[in-house]
Amino acid sequence: MTGPARVPDSEYRDRVATTQAGMAREGRDALLLTTDADIRYVTGFLTRFWESPTRPWFVIVPATGDPVAVIPSIGANLMGQSWIDDIRTWRAPDYTDDGIGLLADALRDVTGTGEKVAVPSGRETHVRMPLADWERLQRALPDRLFTDDAGVMRGTRMVKSPLEIDLIREACAVADRAFDRVHEIAQAGTPLAEVFRRFQMLCLEEGADWVPYLAGGAGPGGYGDVISPATTAPLVAGDVLMLDTGLMRDGYFCDFDRNYSVGEPSRAVQDAHATLIDATRASFECLRPGATAAEAFHAMDRLLTKGGAGTDGGRLGHGLGMSLTEPPSLIAADDTVLQPGMVLTLEPGIETGPGRIMVHEENVVVTETGAEWLSTPQGDPIRQLPA
């Protein structure tokens, strides 16, 4: 099978059944999937070939029955190892018809005149195909109605199965072990770019399949942002180093960070770190079925900004799973009701001075009775590196 060897076909069948129940509820007759995580969610098709933008990939979830894969022939062998039986291929890239004719035929097979072909269309979605081909597909099927999926995939993917939660927990354990070894690779005088490179090596040594995302920063008393690439500037005593990893294991991400003081931390850094830890714990304590994403935000914001609506970073956490970031967003405007099985990051941030911030992040899962840590929660005081 494709995907993690421990994921049985029954898991994918359950996901499709849940998706089809949502489609029936919303009056959708077929669901067209075009992105890595959505296609992987229903098929187990795990490949890094998505890094190439040349070839489009399509999977159709019909109202009943198994999905249909319409894919470039280069992926036939791998998709053939999955539970999907109906696999239709073309030689790609084809500058005349890059799978659109084949896709239109497949949609005719699973839908009737006047029926609705849905695509995920809400926040954090996109259609992964050339706009010209998207228009061509609609012209080829003038008697079908192309519409949004009414949030069906969003709702289905937000609630993780016990197996998915275990896979995310294992990814977190890999990152935990790597973070515990940062003292081996970072000290005063080490260029930040070298820290980034060597930390990715630690993640791989500890069991990551790959490290698609690594961000962070370093600076006196804090850092300027959490998205810049590493520079060759060496760490110096008094710096705060932050590493934020989104490593992947068995098709699932973790996403959390750790802060380190190079040498003895200042009182301001100690206090800021303690506030971040307190904010994370406060949000964790409010997590329960029936609470909202906004409540999780406010639990942190009350400590960070005294209710001032958060930092310039916007949200204070998000969903997590097959994608590094998923819905919901922990912001004041997100009223998503939390359910057991939702995996979230808690990510408070605080200003430590002009142009300086500190950010902390943990991974958790909502349970029937509250919440559970997936990353090993960081305590106080801040970790120290040799000066």
C-alpha positions in Angstrom: 0.0 0.0 0.0 1.0 3.6 -0.3 1.5 5.8 2.8 2.5 4.5 6.2 2.6 0.8 6.4 0.6 0.9 9.7 -2.4 2.6 8.0 -4.8 -0.1 7.0 -7.2 0.2 4.0 -10.1 0.4 6.4 -8.8 3.7 7.7 -9.0 5.2 4.2 -12.5 3.6 3.7 -13.7 5.2 6.9 -12.4 8.6 5.8 -14.2 8.3 2.5 -17.4 7.2 4.1 -17.3 10.2 6.5 -16.6 12.5 3.5 -19.5 11.0 1.5 -21.8 11.4 4.5 -20.9 15.1 4.5 -21.4 15.3 0.7 -24.9 13.8 1.1 -25.7 16.2 3.9 -24.7 19.2 1.7 -26.1 18.0 -1.5 -22.8 17.4 -3.4 -22.7 14.6 -6.0 -18.9 14.4 -6.6 -15.9 15.9 -4.9 -12.8 16.8 -7.0 -9.5 16.8 -5.1 -6.4 18.3 -6.5 -3.9 18.9 -3.7 -1.4 16.7 -1.9 -2.9 16.5 1.5 -6.5 16.0 0.3 -5.5 13.3 -2.1 -3.3 11.6 0.4 -6.1 11.8 3.0 -8.4 9.5 0.9 -5.8 7.4 -0.9 -2.6 7.2 1.1 -0.7 8.4 -2.0 2.5 9.7 -0.3 5.3 11.1 -2.6 7.6 14.1 -2.7 6.9 14.4 -6.4 4.4 17.2 -5.5 7.5 19.5 -5.4 7.3 19.5 -9.2 4.6 21.9 -10.5 4.6 20.3 -13.9 2.0 17.6 -13.5 -1.5 17.9 -12.1 -3.1 15.1 -10.1 -6.8 14.4 -9.6 -8.9 12.2 -7.4 -12.7 12.1 -7.5 -14.8 11.1 -4.5 -18.2 10.1 -5.9 -21.4 10.2 -3.9 -21.2 6.4 -3.4 -18.5 3.9 -4.1 -14.7 4.2 -4.2 -12.6 7.1 -5.4 -11.4 7.4 -8.9 -7.8 8.5 -9.5 -7.0 10.4 -12.7 -3.2 10.8 -12.7 -0.1 11.1 -14.8 1.2 7.7 -15.8 4.4 8.3 -13.9 2.3 7.8 -10.7 0.5 4.6 -11.7 2.8 2.2 -10.0 2.7 4.0 -6.6 -1.1 4.6 -6.8 -1.5 1.0 -7.7 -0.1 0.0 -4.3 -2.9 1.9 -2.6 -6.5 0.6 -2.0 -7.7 2.5 -5.1 -8.7 0.2 -8.0 -10.0 2.7 -10.6 -6.8 4.4 -11.8 -6.9 6.3 -15.1 -3.7 7.7 -16.5 -2.3 9.8 -19.3 1.2 10.6 -20.5 2.1 13.9 -18.9 2.9 16.6 -19.5 0.6 16.8 -22.6 0.6 20.3 -24.0 -2.6 19.6 -25.9 -4.7 18.0 -23.2 -3.0 17.5 -19.8 -5.5 15.1 -18.4 -8.6 17.3 -18.7 -10.4 15.2 -21.3 -9.8 12.1 -19.1 -11.0 13.9 -16.0 -14.1 15.1 -17.7 -14.9 11.5 -18.8 -14.4 10.3 -15.3 -16.8 13.0 -13.9 -19.4 12.0 -16.5 -19.1 8.4 -15.3 -19.9 9.3 -11.7 -22.4 12.2 -12.0 -25.5 12.9 -14.0 -26.9 15.9 -15.8 -27.5 18.8 -13.4 -25.5 17.3 -10.6 -23.0 19.1 -8.5 -19.2 18.7 -8.8 -17.7 20.2 -5.7 -14.1 21.4 -4.9 -12.8 22.6 -1.6 -13.1 26.3 -1.8 -12.9 27.9 1.6 -9.9 29.3 3.5 -6.6 27.5 3.2 -7.6 25.7 0.0 -6.6 26.1 -3.6 -7.2 24.3 -6.9 -3.9 22.8 -8.1 -4.2 23.0 -11.8 -3.7 25.7 -14.4 -6.5 28.2 -14.5 -6.9 27.7 -18.2 -7.4 23.9 -17.6 -9.9 24.6 -14.9 -11.9 26.7 -17.3 -11.6 24.1 -20.0 -12.9 21.4 -17.6 -16.0 23.5 -16.9 -16.6 24.1 -20.6 -16.3 20.3 -21.2 -19.1 19.7 -18.7 -21.7 22.5 -19.3 -24.5 20.3 -17.9 -22.8 19.8 -14.5 -22.7 22.5 -11.8 -19.3 23.3 -10.4 -19.5 24.5 -6.8 -17.8 24.7 -3.4 -17.8 21.7 -1.1 -19.6 23.5 1.7 -16.6 22.8 4.0 -16.9 19.1 3.8 -13.2 18.3 3.5 -12.3 20.9 6.1 -14.7 19.4 8.6 -13.6 15.9 7.9 -9.9 16.5 8.1 -10.0 18.6 11.2 -11.1 15.7 13.4 -8.3 13.1 13.5 -8.7 9.4 14.0 -6.9 7.7 16.9 -4.3 6.3 14.4 -3.7 9.8 13.0 -3.2 11.2 16.5 -0.7 8.4 17.2 1.3 9.3 14.0 1.4 13.0 15.0 2.5 12.0 18.5 5.3 10.1 17.0 6.4 13.0 14.9 6.4 15.2 18.0 8.6 12.6 19.8 11.1 12.9 17.0 11.3 16.7 17.4 11.4 16.4 21.2 14.5 14.2 20.9 16.1 16.6 18.4 15.4 19.7 20.6 17.0 17.9 23.6 20.3 17.7 21.6 20.5 21.4 20.5 23.3 21.9 23.0 25.4 19.6 20.8 25.2 21.9 17.8 24.8 25.4 19.2 26.8 27.7 21.4 28.3 31.2 21.2 30.2 31.6 18.0 28.2 29.1 16.0 26.7 30.7 12.8 22.9 30.6 12.8 22.9 29.0 9.3 25.0 26.1 10.7 22.6 25.7 13.6 19.7 25.4 11.1 21.6 22.8 8.9 22.7 20.7 11.8 19.3 20.8 13.5 17.8 19.3 10.4 20.4 16.6 10.6 19.4 15.9 14.2 15.8 15.6 13.2 16.7 13.0 10.5 18.9 11.1 12.9 16.1 10.9 15.4 13.7 9.5 12.9 12.2 12.2 10.7 11.4 11.2 7.1 12.2 14.8 6.0 12.1 18.3 7.4 10.0 20.4 5.0 9.9 23.4 7.4 12.4 24.9 9.7 12.3 28.5 10.9 13.5 30.5 13.8 15.8 33.4 14.7 18.3 34.7 17.1 19.1 38.0 18.6 19.8 39.9 21.9 16.8 39.5 24.1 14.7 38.1 21.3 14.4 38.0 17.5 12.9 40.1 14.8 10.6 37.5 13.3 10.0 33.8 13.0 10.0 33.4 9.2 13.4 34.7 8.0 16.0 32.3 6.6 19.1 31.8 8.7 22.1 34.1 8.2 25.8 33.4 8.8 25.8 35.7 11.9 27.3 33.8 14.8 25.4 33.4 18.1 26.7 35.6 20.9 26.2 35.7 24.7 22.8 37.2 25.5 21.1 36.0 22.4 17.9 34.1 22.4 17.8 31.3 19.9 14.5 29.9 18.7 14.0 26.9 16.4 10.6 26.0 15.0 10.4 22.7 13.2 7.7 21.2 11.0 9.2 17.8 10.4 7.3 15.0 8.8 7.1 11.3 9.8 4.8 8.8 8.1 3.0 11.6 6.3 2.2 13.7 9.3 3.7 16.8 10.7 4.6 18.1 14.1 4.9 21.9 14.5 6.4 23.3 17.7 9.4 25.4 18.8 11.9 25.8 21.6 13.8 28.9 22.9 17.3 28.8 24.2 19.4 31.5 25.9 23.0 31.7 24.9 24.5 32.0 28.4 22.7 33.4 31.4 19.3 34.9 30.4 18.4 38.4 31.4 15.6 39.0 33.8 13.5 40.3 30.9 14.0 37.2 28.9 13.2 35.0 31.9 10.0 36.9 32.5 9.0 36.8 28.9 9.6 33.0 28.7 7.6 32.5 31.9 4.7 34.5 30.5 4.7 32.4 27.3 4.7 29.2 29.3 1.8 30.5 31.5 -0.2 31.5 28.4 0.3 28.1 26.8 -0.9 26.3 30.0 -3.9 28.7 30.3 -5.0 27.9 26.8 -4.4 24.1 27.4 -6.7 24.2 30.4 -9.5 25.8 28.5 -9.5 23.2 25.7 -12.5 20.9 25.8 -15.3 19.7 23.5 -17.7 22.6 23.0 -15.2 25.3 23.5 -14.2 27.4 20.5 -11.0 28.3 18.8 -11.6 31.9 19.9 -11.7 30.9 23.5 -8.3 29.2 23.2 -7.0 32.5 21.7 -8.4 34.6 24.4 -7.0 32.4 27.2 -3.5 33.3 25.8 -4.2 36.9 24.8 -5.4 37.9 28.3 -1.9 37.1 29.6 0.1 38.3 26.6 -1.5 41.7 25.8 -4.1 42.1 28.6 -6.9 41.6 26.0 -5.3 43.7 23.3 -6.2 41.3 20.5 -2.8 39.6 20.2 0.5 40.3 18.4 1.2 41.4 14.9 1.6 37.7 14.1 -2.2 37.4 14.1 -3.2 34.0 15.3 -1.9 32.2 18.4 -2.1 28.7 17.0 -3.8 26.6 14.4 -4.7 23.1 13.3 -2.1 20.4 12.5 -2.0 17.1 10.6 -1.1 16.1 7.1 -0.4 19.8 6.4 1.9 21.9 8.6 -0.9 24.3 9.2 -4.6 23.5 9.0 -7.9 25.0 10.2 -8.9 26.3 12.6 -7.0 29.5 13.4 -6.7 30.5 17.0 -8.0 34.1 16.5 -10.7 36.1 18.1 -12.9 35.8 15.0 -12.8 32.0 14.7 -15.8 30.4 16.3 -15.0 26.8 15.2 -16.4 24.5 17.9 -13.7 22.1 19.2 -14.3 18.4 19.0 -12.5 15.4 20.3 -9.7 14.5 17.9 -8.8 18.0 16.8 -5.1 18.5 16.9 -3.9 22.1 17.6 -0.8 24.1 18.1 -0.8 26.7 20.9 1.5 29.5 19.8 1.7 32.6 22.0 4.0 35.4 21.2 5.2 38.4 23.1 7.2 41.6 22.5 10.4 41.7 24.4 11.6 45.1 23.2 11.6 47.4 20.1 11.7 45.1 17.1 12.1 42.0 19.3 9.7 39.2 20.1 9.7 35.7 21.6 7.3 32.9 20.5 6.5 29.6 22.1 4.6 26.6 20.6 3.2 23.3 21.7 1.1 20.6 20.0 -2.0 19.2 21.7 -5.1 17.1 21.0 -8.6 17.8 22.2 -10.0 14.7 24.1 -13.4 13.8 25.4 -12.6 15.3 28.8 -10.2 18.1 27.9 -6.8 18.0 26.2 -3.6 16.0 26.0 -0.1 17.2 25.2 1.5 15.7 22.1 4.8 17.5 22.4 6.5 17.3 25.7 5.5 20.6 27.3 8.3 23.0 28.0 8.6 24.3 31.5 10.4 27.2 33.0 13.2 28.4 33.1 14.4 28.8 29.5 17.0 26.3 28.3 20.6 27.5 28.2 23.4 27.0 25.7 27.1 27.5 26.3 28.2 31.2 26.0 
